Amino acid sequence: MIYLIRSVRKRNIFRSLFKRNHLQPAIEMNLVRMTIPDKPNSRNQRYVKI
């Protein structure tokens, strides 16, 4: 059980670092756009190359 919790924490940390370091700058430089900009945390959110 403890391994599962650690795995989930690692995944969440990786996801937040990826969004901050790579995805957000790409959005700001207009390299990609969100498919659902009104709901950035939607489970159906996708990113499209411009």
Secondary structure, DSSP 8 states (H G I E B T S, - for coil): -HHHHHHHHHHHHHHHHHIIIIIHHHHHTTSEEES-TT-TT-TT--EEE-
